[in-house]
């Protein structure tokens, strides 16, 4: 992707580079089915210091569909970092000897940036603390574009945990490249960081803040739900005070236009009633599928 070596933050990408990734993801739709040798002989290391299902498996699926190989760990307890106290820097300087690209998830903010500083191989941020998740933002953009035919001109609602949810932080920053209206719906304790809102407004976006789900879905083309991030709360009492506050139910969704879409980075807890899964607006499992082709595009563009 031009001079881009790593993908640490959505800020690393220009609009042209985002468009290139989305275009390449569309081209990967057929390759994902037929398989390819585009990355034959290349090795991807997956270092997941935090639990993951979709991100880790979609990266592995993406690499395998492109003809590459995968190594790594999905449980930090089995690594020297978890079992023997090895530093992140030493882990990275070791693993780069084994692989052509490193995909890493870590619980600490800034960890992906640190990893990139110590690696001579490309590093892809698969989630760093409560900070960023750039590849999720890219697959979200691809999902919106594929399902709605465009991103520009849409009303997009970001709902739930906007304080600790790293997916919405990256998505919000990606959306400053587009002509969209943003509604931010969250309990008072979980509102979006003022610094992110300021950046969106300075980019010319219309941003509206609400504290209930009804105001978020009334005129939305895209409703992006997130779970309350229990594991990131410093005080469990703070979590208990907001859990279950933002729940999308069948009667809510039935009031939405049929062509509106509901996305969610998953996993869900109780914010999406399973009864809505069969409704036409529920597209979050299609969004999962979009993760494979988007990550195929990212790997191909970085390694080729």
C-alpha positions as CSV (number, residue, x, y, z in Angstrom):
1,X,0.0,0.0,0.0
2,X,2.4,2.6,-1.2
3,X,5.0,3.4,1.4
4,X,2.9,1.8,4.2
5,X,4.8,-0.8,6.0
6,X,2.6,-1.4,9.1
7,X,-1.1,-1.0,9.8
8,X,-1.2,0.3,13.4
9,X,-3.9,3.0,13.3
10,X,-6.7,4.0,10.9
11,X,-4.8,7.3,10.9
12,X,-2.1,5.6,8.9
13,X,-4.4,5.5,5.9
14,X,-5.4,8.2,3.4
15,X,-8.8,8.1,1.8
16,X,-7.2,6.8,-1.4
17,X,-5.6,4.0,0.5
18,X,-8.9,3.1,2.2
19,X,-10.6,3.1,-1.2
20,X,-7.9,0.8,-2.5
21,X,-8.4,-1.7,0.3
22,X,-12.1,-1.7,-0.2
23,X,-11.7,-2.2,-3.9
24,X,-9.2,-5.0,-3.4
25,X,-11.6,-6.6,-0.8
26,X,-14.3,-6.7,-3.5
27,X,-11.9,-8.4,-5.8
28,X,-11.1,-10.9,-3.1
29,X,-14.7,-12.1,-3.0
30,X,-14.1,-14.6,-5.8
31,X,-10.6,-15.5,-4.7
32,X,-11.9,-16.4,-1.2
33,X,-14.0,-19.1,-2.8
34,X,-11.6,-20.4,-5.4
35,X,-8.4,-20.0,-3.3
36,X,-5.2,-18.5,-4.6
37,X,-1.4,-18.7,-4.4
38,X,-0.9,-14.9,-4.2
39,X,1.0,-15.4,-0.8
40,X,2.4,-18.8,-1.5
41,X,5.5,-19.3,0.7
42,X,4.6,-16.4,3.0
43,X,4.1,-16.9,6.8
44,X,1.9,-14.9,9.1
45,X,2.4,-14.9,12.9
46,X,-0.7,-14.4,15.0
47,X,0.2,-13.1,18.5
48,X,-3.0,-12.8,20.5
49,X,-2.4,-11.7,24.1
50,X,-6.2,-11.3,24.5
51,X,-9.1,-13.6,23.6
52,X,-10.4,-13.5,20.1
53,X,-12.6,-15.6,17.8
54,X,-13.5,-13.5,14.7
55,X,-10.4,-11.4,14.3
56,X,-7.9,-14.3,14.8
57,X,-9.7,-16.9,12.7
58,X,-10.6,-14.4,9.9
59,X,-6.9,-13.5,9.6
60,X,-5.9,-17.1,9.6
61,X,-8.6,-17.9,7.0
62,X,-7.5,-15.0,4.9
63,X,-3.9,-16.1,4.9
64,X,-4.7,-19.7,4.1
65,X,-7.1,-18.7,1.3
66,X,-4.2,-16.7,-0.2
67,X,-1.9,-19.7,-0.1
68,X,0.2,-18.7,2.9
69,X,0.9,-20.3,6.2
70,X,0.1,-19.4,9.8
71,X,1.8,-19.8,13.2
72,X,1.4,-18.2,16.6
73,X,-0.5,-18.5,19.8
74,X,-4.1,-17.7,20.9
75,X,-3.4,-18.0,24.6
76,X,-0.7,-15.8,26.1
77,X,-0.3,-18.4,28.9
78,X,1.4,-20.8,26.6
79,X,3.9,-18.2,25.4
80,X,7.1,-17.0,27.1
81,X,5.5,-13.6,27.5
82,X,2.8,-15.1,29.7
83,X,4.6,-18.0,31.3
84,X,8.2,-16.7,31.7
85,X,7.8,-12.9,31.8
86,X,9.4,-12.2,28.4
87,X,9.0,-8.6,27.3
88,X,6.9,-7.6,24.3
89,X,10.0,-6.2,22.6
90,X,11.9,-9.6,22.9
91,X,8.8,-11.5,21.7
92,X,8.6,-9.4,18.6
93,X,12.3,-9.5,17.9
94,X,12.1,-13.3,18.1
95,X,8.9,-13.8,16.1
96,X,10.0,-11.6,13.2
97,X,12.7,-14.2,12.5
98,X,9.9,-16.8,11.9
99,X,7.4,-14.9,9.9
100,X,6.9,-12.3,7.0
101,X,4.1,-10.4,8.8
102,X,3.0,-10.1,12.4
103,X,-0.7,-9.7,13.4
104,X,-1.0,-8.8,17.1
105,X,-3.7,-8.2,19.7
106,X,-2.7,-6.9,23.1
107,X,-4.5,-5.5,26.1
108,X,-2.4,-2.4,26.5
109,X,-2.9,0.9,24.7
110,X,0.0,1.7,22.4
111,X,1.3,-1.9,22.3
112,X,1.0,-2.3,18.5
113,X,3.0,0.9,18.0
114,X,5.7,-0.5,20.4
115,X,5.7,-3.8,18.5
116,X,6.2,-2.0,15.2
117,X,9.2,-0.1,16.6
118,X,11.0,-3.3,17.3
119,X,10.0,-5.3,14.2
120,X,11.6,-5.3,10.8
121,X,8.6,-7.1,9.5
122,X,5.1,-5.5,8.9
123,X,3.0,-5.4,12.0
124,X,-0.8,-5.3,11.8
125,X,-2.8,-4.1,14.8
126,X,-5.6,-6.6,15.6
127,X,-6.7,-4.6,18.6
128,X,-4.7,-2.6,21.2
129,X,-6.3,-2.0,24.6
130,X,-9.4,0.3,24.4
131,X,-7.6,2.3,21.8
132,X,-7.9,1.1,18.2
133,X,-8.9,-1.7,16.0
134,X,-8.1,-0.5,12.4
135,X,-8.8,-3.7,10.5
136,X,-12.3,-3.9,12.1
137,X,-13.0,-0.4,10.9
138,X,-12.0,-1.3,7.4
139,X,-14.2,-4.4,7.3
140,X,-17.0,-2.2,8.7
141,X,-16.6,0.3,5.9
142,X,-16.5,-2.6,3.4
143,X,-19.7,-4.0,4.9
144,X,-21.5,-0.7,4.7
145,X,-20.3,-0.1,1.1
146,X,-21.3,-3.6,0.0
147,X,-24.7,-3.6,1.7
148,X,-25.7,0.0,1.1
149,X,-23.9,0.6,-2.2
150,X,-22.2,3.7,-0.8
151,X,-20.9,5.2,2.4
152,X,-21.2,8.9,1.5
153,X,-24.6,10.4,2.3
154,X,-25.6,7.9,5.0
155,X,-26.9,8.5,8.5
156,X,-24.8,6.2,10.8
157,X,-25.6,5.6,14.4
158,X,-22.8,4.3,16.8
159,X,-24.4,2.8,19.8
160,X,-23.5,1.4,23.2
161,X,-20.0,1.5,24.8
162,X,-18.4,4.4,23.0
163,X,-15.9,5.0,25.8
164,X,-14.1,1.7,25.9
165,X,-15.1,0.2,22.6
166,X,-12.0,0.3,20.4
167,X,-14.0,-0.7,17.3
168,X,-16.1,2.5,17.4
169,X,-13.0,4.6,18.0
170,X,-11.4,3.4,14.8
171,X,-14.6,3.4,12.8
172,X,-15.4,7.0,13.9
173,X,-11.9,8.1,12.8
174,X,-12.4,6.3,9.4
175,X,-15.7,8.0,8.8
176,X,-14.1,11.5,8.9
177,X,-13.1,10.7,5.3
178,X,-16.7,10.4,4.2
179,X,-19.8,12.7,3.9
180,X,-21.9,11.2,6.6
181,X,-24.1,12.2,9.5
182,X,-23.1,10.6,12.8
183,X,-25.4,9.9,15.8
184,X,-23.6,8.9,19.0
185,X,-25.8,7.0,21.4
186,X,-24.5,6.0,24.8
187,X,-25.2,6.2,28.5
188,X,-23.7,9.2,30.1
189,X,-20.9,7.2,31.6
190,X,-19.9,5.6,28.2
191,X,-20.0,8.6,25.9
192,X,-17.4,9.0,23.1
193,X,-14.2,10.8,24.0
194,X,-14.5,14.5,23.4
195,X,-11.2,14.5,21.4
196,X,-12.7,12.1,18.9
197,X,-15.9,14.1,18.6
198,X,-13.8,17.3,18.1
199,X,-11.9,15.6,15.2
200,X,-15.1,14.5,13.6
201,X,-16.7,18.0,13.8
202,X,-13.5,19.6,12.5
203,X,-13.7,17.3,9.5
204,X,-17.1,18.8,8.8
205,X,-19.3,15.9,9.9
206,X,-22.7,16.5,11.5
207,X,-22.4,14.8,15.0
208,X,-25.4,14.4,17.3
209,X,-25.2,12.9,20.8
210,X,-28.2,11.1,22.4
211,X,-28.6,8.9,25.5
212,X,-31.2,6.4,24.3
213,X,-31.6,3.8,21.6
214,X,-34.9,5.2,20.1
215,X,-33.3,8.4,19.0
216,X,-30.4,6.5,17.4
217,X,-32.5,4.3,15.2
218,X,-35.3,6.6,14.0
219,X,-33.6,7.9,10.9
220,X,-30.5,5.7,10.7
221,X,-29.3,3.9,7.5
222,X,-26.8,2.0,9.6
223,X,-27.0,1.1,13.3
224,X,-23.7,0.0,14.7
225,X,-24.2,-1.7,18.0
226,X,-21.5,-2.5,20.5
227,X,-21.4,-4.5,23.7
228,X,-20.6,-3.0,27.1
229,X,-16.9,-3.8,27.6
230,X,-17.1,-5.4,31.0
231,X,-13.4,-6.3,31.0
232,X,-12.3,-2.7,30.6
233,X,-14.2,-1.2,33.5
234,X,-11.9,-0.2,36.4
235,X,-14.8,-0.7,38.9
236,X,-17.4,-3.5,38.4
237,X,-20.0,-1.3,40.1
238,X,-19.7,1.1,37.1
239,X,-20.4,-1.8,34.8
240,X,-23.4,-2.9,36.8
241,X,-24.9,0.6,36.6
242,X,-25.0,0.5,32.8
243,X,-25.4,-3.1,31.8
244,X,-28.5,-3.8,29.8
245,X,-29.2,-0.1,29.2
246,X,-28.9,-0.3,25.4
247,X,-30.7,-3.3,24.1
248,X,-32.1,-3.6,20.6
249,X,-35.4,-5.6,20.5
250,X,-37.6,-6.9,17.8
251,X,-40.2,-4.2,18.2
252,X,-37.5,-1.6,17.8
253,X,-36.2,-3.1,14.6
254,X,-39.6,-3.6,13.1
255,X,-40.0,0.2,13.1
256,X,-36.9,0.6,11.0
257,X,-36.9,0.6,7.1
258,X,-36.2,-2.8,5.6
259,X,-33.1,-1.5,3.9
260,X,-31.6,-0.2,7.1
261,X,-28.8,-2.4,8.4
262,X,-27.7,-3.4,11.9
263,X,-24.0,-4.2,12.3
264,X,-22.1,-5.4,15.4
265,X,-18.4,-6.3,15.7
266,X,-19.4,-9.2,18.0
267,X,-19.3,-10.9,20.4
268,X,-22.7,-9.7,21.7
269,X,-24.0,-10.1,25.2
270,X,-27.5,-8.8,25.7
271,X,-27.5,-5.7,23.5
272,X,-29.0,-7.6,20.4
273,X,-32.1,-9.7,21.2
274,X,-31.6,-13.0,19.3
275,X,-35.2,-12.6,18.0
276,X,-34.0,-10.0,15.6
277,X,-31.5,-12.3,13.9
278,X,-34.0,-13.4,11.3
279,X,-35.1,-9.8,10.4
280,X,-33.8,-8.3,7.1
281,X,-32.0,-5.5,8.9
282,X,-29.8,-7.9,10.9
283,X,-26.5,-8.1,8.9
284,X,-23.9,-8.7,11.6
285,X,-23.1,-12.3,10.5
286,X,-22.7,-11.1,6.9
287,X,-20.3,-8.5,8.4
288,X,-18.3,-11.4,9.8
289,X,-17.8,-12.8,6.3
290,X,-16.7,-9.4,5.1
291,X,-13.9,-9.7,7.6
292,X,-12.2,-12.4,5.6
293,X,-12.0,-10.7,2.3
294,X,-11.0,-7.3,3.9
295,X,-8.1,-9.0,5.7
296,X,-7.2,-10.8,2.5
297,X,-6.9,-7.5,0.8
298,X,-4.8,-6.0,3.6
299,X,-2.4,-8.9,3.7
300,X,-2.1,-8.9,-0.1
301,X,-1.5,-5.2,-0.3
302,X,1.1,-5.2,2.5
303,X,3.0,-8.3,1.4
304,X,2.8,-7.8,-2.4
